Amino acid sequence: MKRETLQKILGDSYRFQTFLTEDEVQQLQRQCPEDFSERPAAVLTAGCVRISAVLFRGEDSLHLGYDILVKDNPGSSEWICYDNPEDAVRLEEDQMLAVLDRVVRENDLSYTHCFFQQLEGKRIAPEKKPGLML
């Protein structure tokens, strides 16, 4: 689907954000900090689906990959990891949208509807600690 069409349909639910430039990604990959943890480089949110270009630690270096995330409820603030396509990662909006749109079409996902059953996780009661006796 074209960006302009999605922006018109989704309004504020369509958003593209960049957190790292390609130069910054390459610099981090060359220097590979010891304490590095996963970091998003760019995120495209389109209604109920999202694609994130994520810089993550591999066995011996940092790699850039895509995460496709979905919602189980349109109003939910939580995202669920759906897929990790192995496409070459590009940080441009149109390139990320092309990958996201292909995954949406191939898997019968939707930009506007959630087709996943909401699952309630187990709730863990806080541990009761014995009081101090004086």
N, C-alpha and C positions, 0 to 999 in steps of 0.2 A: 504494500500500500504506500502511496506517496505521502511524504511528510506533511504537505499542506492539507491534504484530506484528513489525515489523522489529527492534526492540530485543530482543524475546524470541528471535527466530531468530538474530540476529547477535551478541548479547552485547557483548563489548568491541570488536567490529569496527564498532559503531555509535557515532558520536561527533559531537557538534555543538560547535563552538567559535566564539566571537566575538572579534574582535581590535579592531574599531572600532565605536562606536555610530553611529546615524544622524546625531546631532548632530556627531560628530567628522568623519564623511564630508562633511557639508555645509560645515563650517568649512574643511576641506582644499580642497574645490571652490571656495569663495569666495577663499581666499588663494593657492591653486595654487603651492606652493613651487617654486623654480627647479630644485632638485636632486631632485625627486620621482621615484621609480621605482615600478613596479607593487607594490601592497600588498594582501594579502587582508583583507577586512572581516569575513567569516564563512566557515566551512567546515563542510560536513556530509559525513562519511564514512560510507558504508553498505556494508560489505563490500568488494566489488571495484569499486565505483563511488563517485565523489565529485563534489560540486558546490561550487564556490568562488565567492563573491561578491567580485570583484576590482575595486579602484580603480586605474585606469590613465590614463596621459596620452594625450589625443587631440591633435588639431592645435593647439587653443588653450585647452583646459581639461581638467579631470579628469572621467572618466566611470566609472560603475559598471556592470559587466557580469558575466555568469555564464560560468564555464568548467566543462565536464563532463569529468571525467578517468576513465580506466579503468586496470586492471592487466592485464598479459599473463600473470601468474602470481599466485595468491592470496598467496604468501609474499613477493612482491617488495616492496621499499621504494620502487620507482620508480612514478610515475604518468605516463600518456600522455594528452595532450590529445585528446579525442574530438570535442567539439562546443562551440559557443558560442551557445546559444540566445539569442534577442533578446527574451525576456520582460522585463517591468519587474522590476527587482531589488528584492527585499525582504529584509531581514536577519533575519526571523523564521524559526525552525526549520520550522514547519509549511508556510510559503510556499515555502521552499527545497526541502523534501521533495516538495511537490506538483509542482514543476518537474522535479526529478530523476526522480520516479516516472513522469511523462509521457514523458520522454526514454528511460527504461529500457524502457517498454512499446512505444513507437513504433519502437524500434530493436532489439528482441529482445535486449536486454542482460540481465544477471543480477546480483543482489546477491551471490550465493554462488559463481558459476562464472565462469571466464575463458574466453572463446571466441576469443581472439586468439592467433595463432601467435607464439611468442617469437622475435624477430629478434636475431641477434647482430651487433653493430656491429663496425666495423673496430677493431682494436687498433693503436695507433701506438707503435712502440718509441721509447724515449727517445733523443734526439739525442746522439750521441757527440761530446764536445768534445775537441779535441786537448789533450794534457797539456802542461804547461809544461816546457820544457827549461832546466835550469840549468847 
